[in-house]
């Protein structure tokens, strides 16, 4: 899977989760990438997924995944689309 195809698959996965209100929430980044990897399929290396997450974060398509909710004792990893990311995910692909 090339980088553009992975980015598209990542966006589509995140959009589907946003539609059914099921964001990826994990205790660590590694656990979050494992969850995302399970949803994208076994053929996608975790390093490639991590790079795609960095790219969509830099593009403003996802919120910063590291969160410290009020009253929490430690951070957790929460991946969800921004409004810009929803627009990008809905764009027709060639």
N, C-alpha and C positions, 0 to 999 in steps of 0.2 A: 504494500500500500504506500503510495507516494505521500509527500508531506501535505499537498493540497487536498488529496482524498481523505487523509486522516483528519485534517482540520475540518473538512466538511462533515465527516462521520461524527466527530466530536461535537460539532455544533448541532447536528441533527439529534444526537443522543441527549444533549443538554436541553434542547427544545422540547423533546418528547417528555423529559422529566419535568420541565416547567409546566407543560400542559397538564400533566397528571399530579402536579404539586409534590414531586418526589425528588428533591435535591440530593446531591451526594454529600453526606455528612459522615466524617470519620474522625477518630482521635488523632491521627497523624496524616501527613501528606502521603506517605508510602501506602497506608491503608486506603486512603482515598483514591490513589492511582490504581491500586489493586481492584477496587470496586468498579472504577471506570473501565479498566482493562477487561474485567469480566463481562461488562456490558458491550464493549466494542468487539470482543472476540479474542481467541488465544493467539492469533497470528500477528498481533500488534505488540511490538516490544514496549516494555514500560518506559524505556528512555525516550522512545518516540512519542509516547503519550505525554510524558512530562514536558517535552519540547513543545508539543501542540498546545498544552495548557498555558505555558509561558507565552506563546504567540497570541493566543486569544485574550489573555490577560493584558498584554501590551497593547493590543488593538482596542481594548475597552469593551470587549464582548462578554467578559465575565467579571464579577465583583472579586475583590481581593479574597482569596479563599481562606486565609488565616483569620479566625475570629476569636474574640474573647467576649462571650456574652456576659451581660451584667450578672454579677453574683457567681460566676463560674470560677473555679479554682485553676483551670488551665485552658489553653487555647484548643480549638478544634478546627478541622478543615471542612469547609462548607463551599461547594462549587455550585454556582447558579448564574444564569444569564442576566445581563443587564438589558435594558430596553434596546440598546444598540445591537447587542448580541442576538436578541429575538429578531430584529429586522434583518440582520445578516443571515441568520439561519433560515429565514423565510424566502430569501432571494433565490430565484431559479438558478440551477447549476447547469453549466454546458454539458 
